[in-house]
Amino acid sequence: MTMRTYMQFTTMVYRYCTETYQLQLCAGANVMDHVQEDLISIRGIIAVKVDTVTRSCSDMDRQELLKFLNTEWELF
């Protein structure tokens, strides 16, 4: 994940955490429906990333896999 992508996700979560309460006061429970839709979308993005990483390391031996996972962890 690039730093830009990380910051975009962080900003998105921060906005939900800080704005959702205020929006609920103005718009009612309908806001939570939108939040749920967006969280489902984020879940899909994460699922694609996990699938991509899983496919890229499926043919690795143990040593390669450990190096790969270590690199991914450091990037995270």
PyMOL Python script that loads the backbone (N, CA, C, O; Angstrom):
from pymol import cmd

cmd.read_pdbstr("""\
ATOM      1  N   MET A   1       0.865  -1.168   0.000  1.00  0.00           N
ATOM      2  CA  MET A   1       0.000   0.000   0.000  1.00  0.00           C
ATOM      3  C   MET A   1       0.912   1.230   0.000  1.00  0.00           C
ATOM      4  O   MET A   1       1.854   1.329   0.785  1.00  0.00           O
ATOM      5  N   THR A   2       0.611   2.135  -0.877  1.00  0.00           N
ATOM      6  CA  THR A   2       1.415   3.355  -0.932  1.00  0.00           C
ATOM      7  C   THR A   2       1.025   4.278   0.212  1.00  0.00           C
ATOM      8  O   THR A   2      -0.040   4.135   0.812  1.00  0.00           O
ATOM      9  N   MET A   3       1.896   5.216   0.497  1.00  0.00           N
ATOM     10  CA  MET A   3       1.603   6.179   1.555  1.00  0.00           C
ATOM     11  C   MET A   3       0.357   6.992   1.199  1.00  0.00           C
ATOM     12  O   MET A   3      -0.445   7.320   2.073  1.00  0.00           O
ATOM     13  N   ARG A   4       0.203   7.308  -0.068  1.00  0.00           N
ATOM     14  CA  ARG A   4      -0.967   8.087  -0.501  1.00  0.00           C
ATOM     15  C   ARG A   4      -2.267   7.316  -0.226  1.00  0.00           C
ATOM     16  O   ARG A   4      -3.233   7.878   0.291  1.00  0.00           O
ATOM     17  N   THR A   5      -2.277   6.030  -0.578  1.00  0.00           N
ATOM     18  CA  THR A   5      -3.462   5.207  -0.334  1.00  0.00           C
ATOM     19  C   THR A   5      -3.734   5.102   1.156  1.00  0.00           C
ATOM     20  O   THR A   5      -4.876   5.218   1.601  1.00  0.00           O
ATOM     21  N   TYR A   6      -2.669   4.880   1.926  1.00  0.00           N
ATOM     22  CA  TYR A   6      -2.813   4.797   3.379  1.00  0.00           C
ATOM     23  C   TYR A   6      -3.443   6.075   3.931  1.00  0.00           C
ATOM     24  O   TYR A   6      -4.360   6.016   4.751  1.00  0.00           O
ATOM     25  N   MET A   7      -2.954   7.216   3.486  1.00  0.00           N
ATOM     26  CA  MET A   7      -3.477   8.492   3.977  1.00  0.00           C
ATOM     27  C   MET A   7      -4.928   8.698   3.548  1.00  0.00           C
ATOM     28  O   MET A   7      -5.719   9.262   4.304  1.00  0.00           O
ATOM     29  N   GLN A   8      -5.285   8.249   2.349  1.00  0.00           N
ATOM     30  CA  GLN A   8      -6.673   8.371   1.896  1.00  0.00           C
ATOM     31  C   GLN A   8      -7.607   7.558   2.796  1.00  0.00           C
ATOM     32  O   GLN A   8      -8.663   8.045   3.198  1.00  0.00           O
ATOM     33  N   PHE A   9      -7.216   6.316   3.112  1.00  0.00           N
ATOM     34  CA  PHE A   9      -8.033   5.487   3.994  1.00  0.00           C
ATOM     35  C   PHE A   9      -8.096   6.082   5.397  1.00  0.00           C
ATOM     36  O   PHE A   9      -9.158   6.110   6.019  1.00  0.00           O
ATOM     37  N   THR A  10      -6.952   6.557   5.892  1.00  0.00           N
ATOM     38  CA  THR A  10      -6.921   7.153   7.220  1.00  0.00           C
ATOM     39  C   THR A  10      -7.826   8.366   7.291  1.00  0.00           C
ATOM     40  O   THR A  10      -8.564   8.542   8.260  1.00  0.00           O
ATOM     41  N   THR A  11      -7.772   9.199   6.270  1.00  0.00           N
ATOM     42  CA  THR A  11      -8.620  10.384   6.217  1.00  0.00           C
ATOM     43  C   THR A  11     -10.090   9.999   6.164  1.00  0.00           C
ATOM     44  O   THR A  11     -10.923  10.622   6.823  1.00  0.00           O
ATOM     45  N   MET A  12     -10.410   8.975   5.383  1.00  0.00           N
ATOM     46  CA  MET A  12     -11.801   8.528   5.263  1.00  0.00           C
ATOM     47  C   MET A  12     -12.330   8.065   6.623  1.00  0.00           C
ATOM     48  O   MET A  12     -13.431   8.443   7.024  1.00  0.00           O
ATOM     49  N   VAL A  13     -11.558   7.259   7.320  1.00  0.00           N
ATOM     50  CA  VAL A  13     -11.982   6.763   8.631  1.00  0.00           C
ATOM     51  C   VAL A  13     -12.095   7.911   9.622  1.00  0.00           C
ATOM     52  O   VAL A  13     -13.046   7.963  10.403  1.00  0.00           O
ATOM     53  N   TYR A  14     -11.145   8.822   9.600  1.00  0.00           N
ATOM     54  CA  TYR A  14     -11.183   9.971  10.509  1.00  0.00           C
ATOM     55  C   TYR A  14     -12.449  10.800  10.288  1.00  0.00           C
ATOM     56  O   TYR A  14     -13.112  11.208  11.242  1.00  0.00           O
ATOM     57  N   ARG A  15     -12.771  11.040   9.022  1.00  0.00           N
ATOM     58  CA  ARG A  15     -13.986  11.826   8.726  1.00  0.00           C
ATOM     59  C   ARG A  15     -15.239  11.129   9.243  1.00  0.00           C
ATOM     60  O   ARG A  15     -16.125  11.778   9.800  1.00  0.00           O
ATOM     61  N   TYR A  16     -15.319   9.814   9.062  1.00  0.00           N
ATOM     62  CA  TYR A  16     -16.470   9.096   9.589  1.00  0.00           C
ATOM     63  C   TYR A  16     -16.559   9.226  11.096  1.00  0.00           C
ATOM     64  O   TYR A  16     -17.633   9.445  11.656  1.00  0.00           O
ATOM     65  N   CYS A  17     -15.405   9.086  11.747  1.00  0.00           N
ATOM     66  CA  CYS A  17     -15.399   9.148  13.203  1.00  0.00           C
ATOM     67  C   CYS A  17     -15.777  10.528  13.722  1.00  0.00           C
ATOM     68  O   CYS A  17     -16.389  10.635  14.785  1.00  0.00           O
ATOM     69  N   THR A  18     -15.429  11.574  13.005  1.00  0.00           N
ATOM     70  CA  THR A  18     -15.681  12.925  13.496  1.00  0.00           C
ATOM     71  C   THR A  18     -16.972  13.532  12.966  1.00  0.00           C
ATOM     72  O   THR A  18     -17.557  14.397  13.619  1.00  0.00           O
ATOM     73  N   GLU A  19     -17.425  13.101  11.804  1.00  0.00           N
ATOM     74  CA  GLU A  19     -18.586  13.731  11.183  1.00  0.00           C
ATOM     75  C   GLU A  19     -19.875  12.945  11.338  1.00  0.00           C
ATOM     76  O   GLU A  19     -20.954  13.536  11.291  1.00  0.00           O
ATOM     77  N   THR A  20     -19.804  11.643  11.519  1.00  0.00           N
ATOM     78  CA  THR A  20     -21.012  10.820  11.556  1.00  0.00           C
ATOM     79  C   THR A  20     -21.951  11.245  12.675  1.00  0.00           C
ATOM     80  O   THR A  20     -23.162  11.330  12.476  1.00  0.00           O
ATOM     81  N   TYR A  21     -21.398  11.508  13.836  1.00  0.00           N
ATOM     82  CA  TYR A  21     -22.236  11.908  14.960  1.00  0.00           C
ATOM     83  C   TYR A  21     -22.987  13.191  14.644  1.00  0.00           C
ATOM     84  O   TYR A  21     -24.184  13.288  14.914  1.00  0.00           O
ATOM     85  N   GLN A  22     -22.304  14.175  14.075  1.00  0.00           N
ATOM     86  CA  GLN A  22     -22.948  15.445  13.732  1.00  0.00           C
ATOM     87  C   GLN A  22     -24.009  15.245  12.659  1.00  0.00           C
ATOM     88  O   GLN A  22     -25.073  15.862  12.711  1.00  0.00           O
ATOM     89  N   LEU A  23     -23.722  14.387  11.689  1.00  0.00           N
ATOM     90  CA  LEU A  23     -24.694  14.138  10.625  1.00  0.00           C
ATOM     91  C   LEU A  23     -25.932  13.430  11.162  1.00  0.00           C
ATOM     92  O   LEU A  23     -27.043  13.697  10.704  1.00  0.00           O
ATOM     93  N   GLN A  24     -25.754  12.536  12.122  1.00  0.00           N
ATOM     94  CA  GLN A  24     -26.904  11.843  12.699  1.00  0.00           C
ATOM     95  C   GLN A  24     -27.842  12.830  13.374  1.00  0.00           C
ATOM     96  O   GLN A  24     -29.061  12.670  13.319  1.00  0.00           O
ATOM     97  N   LEU A  25     -27.289  13.833  13.999  1.00  0.00           N
ATOM     98  CA  LEU A  25     -28.125  14.821  14.660  1.00  0.00           C
ATOM     99  C   LEU A  25     -28.994  15.565  13.650  1.00  0.00           C
ATOM    100  O   LEU A  25     -30.127  15.938  13.954  1.00  0.00           O
ATOM    101  N   CYS A  26     -28.459  15.780  12.443  1.00  0.00           N
ATOM    102  CA  CYS A  26     -29.189  16.541  11.420  1.00  0.00           C
ATOM    103  C   CYS A  26     -30.076  15.652  10.547  1.00  0.00           C
ATOM    104  O   CYS A  26     -31.192  16.044  10.207  1.00  0.00           O
ATOM    105  N   ALA A  27     -29.599  14.470  10.182  1.00  0.00           N
ATOM    106  CA  ALA A  27     -30.295  13.683   9.170  1.00  0.00           C
ATOM    107  C   ALA A  27     -30.947  12.416   9.699  1.00  0.00           C
ATOM    108  O   ALA A  27     -31.703  11.779   8.966  1.00  0.00           O
ATOM    109  N   GLY A  28     -30.696  12.038  10.897  1.00  0.00           N
ATOM    110  CA  GLY A  28     -31.294  10.829  11.436  1.00  0.00           C
ATOM    111  C   GLY A  28     -30.512   9.581  11.080  1.00  0.00           C
ATOM    112  O   GLY A  28     -29.349   9.656  10.684  1.00  0.00           O
ATOM    113  N   ALA A  29     -31.155   8.439  11.222  1.00  0.00           N
ATOM    114  CA  ALA A  29     -30.493   7.145  11.058  1.00  0.00           C
ATOM    115  C   ALA A  29     -30.075   6.853   9.626  1.00  0.00           C
ATOM    116  O   ALA A  29     -29.267   5.951   9.407  1.00  0.00           O
ATOM    117  N   ASN A  30     -30.593   7.579   8.644  1.00  0.00           N
ATOM    118  CA  ASN A  30     -30.254   7.351   7.250  1.00  0.00           C
ATOM    119  C   ASN A  30     -28.754   7.450   7.012  1.00  0.00           C
ATOM    120  O   ASN A  30     -28.227   6.792   6.115  1.00  0.00           O
ATOM    121  N   VAL A  31     -28.065   8.254   7.795  1.00  0.00           N
ATOM    122  CA  VAL A  31     -26.623   8.419   7.646  1.00  0.00           C
ATOM    123  C   VAL A  31     -25.918   7.088   7.870  1.00  0.00           C
ATOM    124  O   VAL A  31     -24.958   6.765   7.170  1.00  0.00           O
ATOM    125  N   MET A  32     -26.383   6.325   8.830  1.00  0.00           N
ATOM    126  CA  MET A  32     -25.753   5.043   9.111  1.00  0.00           C
ATOM    127  C   MET A  32     -25.871   4.084   7.933  1.00  0.00           C
ATOM    128  O   MET A  32     -25.006   3.228   7.750  1.00  0.00           O
ATOM    129  N   ASP A  33     -26.921   4.211   7.134  1.00  0.00           N
ATOM    130  CA  ASP A  33     -27.031   3.399   5.924  1.00  0.00           C
ATOM    131  C   ASP A  33     -25.899   3.719   4.962  1.00  0.00           C
ATOM    132  O   ASP A  33     -25.313   2.816   4.365  1.00  0.00           O
ATOM    133  N   HIS A  34     -25.589   5.001   4.810  1.00  0.00           N
ATOM    134  CA  HIS A  34     -24.494   5.413   3.927  1.00  0.00           C
ATOM    135  C   HIS A  34     -23.152   4.944   4.480  1.00  0.00           C
ATOM    136  O   HIS A  34     -22.291   4.500   3.719  1.00  0.00           O
ATOM    137  N   VAL A  35     -22.969   5.036   5.773  1.00  0.00           N
ATOM    138  CA  VAL A  35     -21.738   4.571   6.402  1.00  0.00           C
ATOM    139  C   VAL A  35     -21.575   3.072   6.161  1.00  0.00           C
ATOM    140  O   VAL A  35     -20.483   2.607   5.836  1.00  0.00           O
ATOM    141  N   GLN A  36     -22.651   2.328   6.320  1.00  0.00           N
ATOM    142  CA  GLN A  36     -22.594   0.887   6.099  1.00  0.00           C
ATOM    143  C   GLN A  36     -22.221   0.575   4.655  1.00  0.00           C
ATOM    144  O   GLN A  36     -21.410  -0.318   4.413  1.00  0.00           O
ATOM    145  N   GLU A  37     -22.792   1.287   3.697  1.00  0.00           N
ATOM    146  CA  GLU A  37     -22.461   1.074   2.285  1.00  0.00           C
ATOM    147  C   GLU A  37     -20.978   1.322   2.039  1.00  0.00           C
ATOM    148  O   GLU A  37     -20.321   0.547   1.344  1.00  0.00           O
ATOM    149  N   ASP A  38     -20.456   2.398   2.606  1.00  0.00           N
ATOM    150  CA  ASP A  38     -19.048   2.722   2.417  1.00  0.00           C
ATOM    151  C   ASP A  38     -18.140   1.688   3.075  1.00  0.00           C
ATOM    152  O   ASP A  38     -17.100   1.333   2.522  1.00  0.00           O
ATOM    153  N   LEU A  39     -18.527   1.210   4.242  1.00  0.00           N
ATOM    154  CA  LEU A  39     -17.720   0.193   4.909  1.00  0.00           C
ATOM    155  C   LEU A  39     -17.718  -1.118   4.130  1.00  0.00           C
ATOM    156  O   LEU A  39     -16.711  -1.825   4.101  1.00  0.00           O
ATOM    157  N   ILE A  40     -18.831  -1.441   3.507  1.00  0.00           N
ATOM    158  CA  ILE A  40     -18.888  -2.625   2.643  1.00  0.00           C
ATOM    159  C   ILE A  40     -17.947  -2.443   1.461  1.00  0.00           C
ATOM    160  O   ILE A  40     -17.279  -3.390   1.045  1.00  0.00           O
ATOM    161  N   SER A  41     -17.893  -1.236   0.920  1.00  0.00           N
ATOM    162  CA  SER A  41     -16.982  -0.935  -0.179  1.00  0.00           C
ATOM    163  C   SER A  41     -15.528  -1.092   0.254  1.00  0.00           C
ATOM    164  O   SER A  41     -14.716  -1.665  -0.472  1.00  0.00           O
ATOM    165  N   ILE A  42     -15.206  -0.582   1.434  1.00  0.00           N
ATOM    166  CA  ILE A  42     -13.842  -0.710   1.963  1.00  0.00           C
ATOM    167  C   ILE A  42     -13.509  -2.181   2.175  1.00  0.00           C
ATOM    168  O   ILE A  42     -12.391  -2.618   1.903  1.00  0.00           O
ATOM    169  N   ARG A  43     -14.479  -2.936   2.660  1.00  0.00           N
ATOM    170  CA  ARG A  43     -14.273  -4.373   2.861  1.00  0.00           C
ATOM    171  C   ARG A  43     -13.913  -5.049   1.539  1.00  0.00           C
ATOM    172  O   ARG A  43     -13.058  -5.934   1.500  1.00  0.00           O
ATOM    173  N   GLY A  44     -14.567  -4.628   0.462  1.00  0.00           N
ATOM    174  CA  GLY A  44     -14.259  -5.174  -0.861  1.00  0.00           C
ATOM    175  C   GLY A  44     -12.842  -4.854  -1.304  1.00  0.00           C
ATOM    176  O   GLY A  44     -12.158  -5.700  -1.879  1.00  0.00           O
ATOM    177  N   ILE A  45     -12.404  -3.629  -1.036  1.00  0.00           N
ATOM    178  CA  ILE A  45     -11.041  -3.219  -1.392  1.00  0.00           C
ATOM    179  C   ILE A  45     -10.025  -4.068  -0.628  1.00  0.00           C
ATOM    180  O   ILE A  45      -9.029  -4.518  -1.195  1.00  0.00           O
ATOM    181  N   ILE A  46     -10.282  -4.279   0.646  1.00  0.00           N
ATOM    182  CA  ILE A  46      -9.373  -5.086   1.464  1.00  0.00           C
ATOM    183  C   ILE A  46      -9.359  -6.537   0.963  1.00  0.00           C
ATOM    184  O   ILE A  46      -8.302  -7.167   0.914  1.00  0.00           O
ATOM    185  N   ALA A  47     -10.514  -7.057   0.598  1.00  0.00           N
ATOM    186  CA  ALA A  47     -10.591  -8.432   0.105  1.00  0.00           C
ATOM    187  C   ALA A  47      -9.769  -8.603  -1.169  1.00  0.00           C
ATOM    188  O   ALA A  47      -9.098  -9.620  -1.346  1.00  0.00           O
ATOM    189  N   VAL A  48      -9.822  -7.616  -2.051  1.00  0.00           N
ATOM    190  CA  VAL A  48      -9.034  -7.672  -3.287  1.00  0.00           C
ATOM    191  C   VAL A  48      -7.543  -7.671  -2.964  1.00  0.00           C
ATOM    192  O   VAL A  48      -6.776  -8.425  -3.562  1.00  0.00           O
ATOM    193  N   LYS A  49      -7.133  -6.827  -2.021  1.00  0.00           N
ATOM    194  CA  LYS A  49      -5.718  -6.769  -1.623  1.00  0.00           C
ATOM    195  C   LYS A  49      -5.271  -8.101  -1.034  1.00  0.00           C
ATOM    196  O   LYS A  49      -4.199  -8.599  -1.381  1.00  0.00           O
ATOM    197  N   VAL A  50      -6.070  -8.683  -0.154  1.00  0.00           N
ATOM    198  CA  VAL A  50      -5.717  -9.972   0.452  1.00  0.00           C
ATOM    199  C   VAL A  50      -5.619 -11.047  -0.621  1.00  0.00           C
ATOM    200  O   VAL A  50      -4.705 -11.871  -0.591  1.00  0.00           O
ATOM    201  N   ASP A  51      -6.543 -11.046  -1.562  1.00  0.00           N
ATOM    202  CA  ASP A  51      -6.524 -12.023  -2.651  1.00  0.00           C
ATOM    203  C   ASP A  51      -5.267 -11.861  -3.502  1.00  0.00           C
ATOM    204  O   ASP A  51      -4.646 -12.854  -3.883  1.00  0.00           O
ATOM    205  N   THR A  52      -4.888 -10.625  -3.801  1.00  0.00           N
ATOM    206  CA  THR A  52      -3.697 -10.350  -4.597  1.00  0.00           C
ATOM    207  C   THR A  52      -2.438 -10.841  -3.886  1.00  0.00           C
ATOM    208  O   THR A  52      -1.583 -11.488  -4.491  1.00  0.00           O
ATOM    209  N   VAL A  53      -2.335 -10.528  -2.605  1.00  0.00           N
ATOM    210  CA  VAL A  53      -1.163 -10.956  -1.828  1.00  0.00           C
ATOM    211  C   VAL A  53      -1.131 -12.479  -1.733  1.00  0.00           C
ATOM    212  O   VAL A  53      -0.066 -13.084  -1.863  1.00  0.00           O
ATOM    213  N   THR A  54      -2.274 -13.097  -1.509  1.00  0.00           N
ATOM    214  CA  THR A  54      -2.343 -14.551  -1.400  1.00  0.00           C
ATOM    215  C   THR A  54      -1.879 -15.221  -2.688  1.00  0.00           C
ATOM    216  O   THR A  54      -1.111 -16.182  -2.655  1.00  0.00           O
ATOM    217  N   ARG A  55      -2.353 -14.704  -3.826  1.00  0.00           N
ATOM    218  CA  ARG A  55      -1.949 -15.281  -5.110  1.00  0.00           C
ATOM    219  C   ARG A  55      -0.459 -15.095  -5.369  1.00  0.00           C
ATOM    220  O   ARG A  55       0.199 -15.986  -5.906  1.00  0.00           O
ATOM    221  N   SER A  56       0.073 -13.932  -4.986  1.00  0.00           N
ATOM    222  CA  SER A  56       1.475 -13.658  -5.274  1.00  0.00           C
ATOM    223  C   SER A  56       2.426 -14.508  -4.437  1.00  0.00           C
ATOM    224  O   SER A  56       3.588 -14.667  -4.810  1.00  0.00           O
ATOM    225  N   CYS A  57       1.967 -15.049  -3.331  1.00  0.00           N
ATOM    226  CA  CYS A  57       2.866 -15.852  -2.489  1.00  0.00           C
ATOM    227  C   CYS A  57       2.498 -17.330  -2.450  1.00  0.00           C
ATOM    228  O   CYS A  57       3.088 -18.085  -1.677  1.00  0.00           O
ATOM    229  N   SER A  58       1.557 -17.752  -3.246  1.00  0.00           N
ATOM    230  CA  SER A  58       1.085 -19.137  -3.160  1.00  0.00           C
ATOM    231  C   SER A  58       2.123 -20.162  -3.622  1.00  0.00           C
ATOM    232  O   SER A  58       2.096 -21.303  -3.159  1.00  0.00           O
ATOM    233  N   ASP A  59       3.022 -19.790  -4.509  1.00  0.00           N
ATOM    234  CA  ASP A  59       4.015 -20.731  -5.021  1.00  0.00           C
ATOM    235  C   ASP A  59       5.379 -20.609  -4.348  1.00  0.00           C
ATOM    236  O   ASP A  59       6.344 -21.231  -4.790  1.00  0.00           O
ATOM    237  N   MET A  60       5.465 -19.819  -3.294  1.00  0.00           N
ATOM    238  CA  MET A  60       6.748 -19.599  -2.631  1.00  0.00           C
ATOM    239  C   MET A  60       7.065 -20.718  -1.656  1.00  0.00           C
ATOM    240  O   MET A  60       6.175 -21.316  -1.051  1.00  0.00           O
ATOM    241  N   ASP A  61       8.366 -20.988  -1.517  1.00  0.00           N
ATOM    242  CA  ASP A  61       8.762 -21.924  -0.466  1.00  0.00           C
ATOM    243  C   ASP A  61       8.787 -21.172   0.863  1.00  0.00           C
ATOM    244  O   ASP A  61       8.530 -19.969   0.899  1.00  0.00           O
ATOM    245  N   ARG A  62       9.089 -21.862   1.932  1.00  0.00           N
ATOM    246  CA  ARG A  62       8.996 -21.260   3.271  1.00  0.00           C
ATOM    247  C   ARG A  62       9.860 -20.019   3.430  1.00  0.00           C
ATOM    248  O   ARG A  62       9.411 -18.998   3.951  1.00  0.00           O
ATOM    249  N   GLN A  63      11.121 -20.120   2.970  1.00  0.00           N
ATOM    250  CA  GLN A  63      12.049 -19.002   3.128  1.00  0.00           C
ATOM    251  C   GLN A  63      11.579 -17.785   2.331  1.00  0.00           C
ATOM    252  O   GLN A  63      11.574 -16.664   2.839  1.00  0.00           O
ATOM    253  N   GLU A  64      11.187 -18.018   1.084  1.00  0.00           N
ATOM    254  CA  GLU A  64      10.673 -16.921   0.256  1.00  0.00           C
ATOM    255  C   GLU A  64       9.434 -16.293   0.890  1.00  0.00           C
ATOM    256  O   GLU A  64       9.282 -15.072   0.911  1.00  0.00           O
ATOM    257  N   LEU A  65       8.559 -17.142   1.401  1.00  0.00           N
ATOM    258  CA  LEU A  65       7.327 -16.659   2.010  1.00  0.00           C
ATOM    259  C   LEU A  65       7.618 -15.778   3.220  1.00  0.00           C
ATOM    260  O   LEU A  65       7.002 -14.725   3.383  1.00  0.00           O
ATOM    261  N   LEU A  66       8.545 -16.199   4.061  1.00  0.00           N
ATOM    262  CA  LEU A  66       8.905 -15.395   5.226  1.00  0.00           C
ATOM    263  C   LEU A  66       9.483 -14.045   4.820  1.00  0.00           C
ATOM    264  O   LEU A  66       9.148 -13.020   5.414  1.00  0.00           O
ATOM    265  N   LYS A  67      10.345 -14.043   3.816  1.00  0.00           N
ATOM    266  CA  LYS A  67      10.921 -12.776   3.334  1.00  0.00           C
ATOM    267  C   LYS A  67       9.828 -11.875   2.768  1.00  0.00           C
ATOM    268  O   LYS A  67       9.796 -10.672   3.029  1.00  0.00           O
ATOM    269  N   PHE A  68       8.940 -12.477   1.994  1.00  0.00           N
ATOM    270  CA  PHE A  68       7.848 -11.713   1.385  1.00  0.00           C
ATOM    271  C   PHE A  68       6.946 -11.103   2.454  1.00  0.00           C
ATOM    272  O   PHE A  68       6.628  -9.915   2.404  1.00  0.00           O
ATOM    273  N   LEU A  69       6.538 -11.924   3.418  1.00  0.00           N
ATOM    274  CA  LEU A  69       5.656 -11.433   4.478  1.00  0.00           C
ATOM    275  C   LEU A  69       6.340 -10.372   5.332  1.00  0.00           C
ATOM    276  O   LEU A  69       5.698  -9.416   5.768  1.00  0.00           O
ATOM    277  N   ASN A  70       7.625 -10.533   5.572  1.00  0.00           N
ATOM    278  CA  ASN A  70       8.378  -9.531   6.319  1.00  0.00           C
ATOM    279  C   ASN A  70       8.407  -8.204   5.568  1.00  0.00           C
ATOM    280  O   ASN A  70       8.218  -7.145   6.166  1.00  0.00           O
ATOM    281  N   THR A  71       8.640  -8.262   4.275  1.00  0.00           N
ATOM    282  CA  THR A  71       8.640  -7.042   3.456  1.00  0.00           C
ATOM    283  C   THR A  71       7.267  -6.382   3.462  1.00  0.00           C
ATOM    284  O   THR A  71       7.158  -5.168   3.632  1.00  0.00           O
ATOM    285  N   GLU A  72       6.222  -7.181   3.276  1.00  0.00           N
ATOM    286  CA  GLU A  72       4.866  -6.628   3.299  1.00  0.00           C
ATOM    287  C   GLU A  72       4.555  -5.991   4.646  1.00  0.00           C
ATOM    288  O   GLU A  72       3.942  -4.925   4.702  1.00  0.00           O
ATOM    289  N   TRP A  73       4.971  -6.636   5.731  1.00  0.00           N
ATOM    290  CA  TRP A  73       4.724  -6.107   7.068  1.00  0.00           C
ATOM    291  C   TRP A  73       5.439  -4.775   7.257  1.00  0.00           C
ATOM    292  O   TRP A  73       4.863  -3.828   7.792  1.00  0.00           O
ATOM    293  N   GLU A  74       6.698  -4.701   6.818  1.00  0.00           N
ATOM    294  CA  GLU A  74       7.449  -3.455   6.938  1.00  0.00           C
ATOM    295  C   GLU A  74       6.805  -2.339   6.121  1.00  0.00           C
ATOM    296  O   GLU A  74       6.780  -1.186   6.553  1.00  0.00           O
ATOM    297  N   LEU A  75       6.286  -2.676   4.948  1.00  0.00           N
ATOM    298  CA  LEU A  75       5.586  -1.670   4.135  1.00  0.00           C
ATOM    299  C   LEU A  75       4.322  -1.197   4.843  1.00  0.00           C
ATOM    300  O   LEU A  75       3.971  -0.019   4.787  1.00  0.00           O
ATOM    301  N   PHE A  76       3.642  -2.130   5.512  1.00  0.00           N
ATOM    302  CA  PHE A  76       2.432  -1.796   6.243  1.00  0.00           C
ATOM    303  C   PHE A  76       2.757  -0.842   7.376  1.00  0.00           C
ATOM    304  O   PHE A  76       1.862  -0.437   8.118  1.00  0.00           O
TER     305      PHE A  76
END
""", "prot")
cmd.dss("prot")
cmd.show_as("cartoon", "prot")
cmd.util.cbc("prot")
cmd.orient("prot")
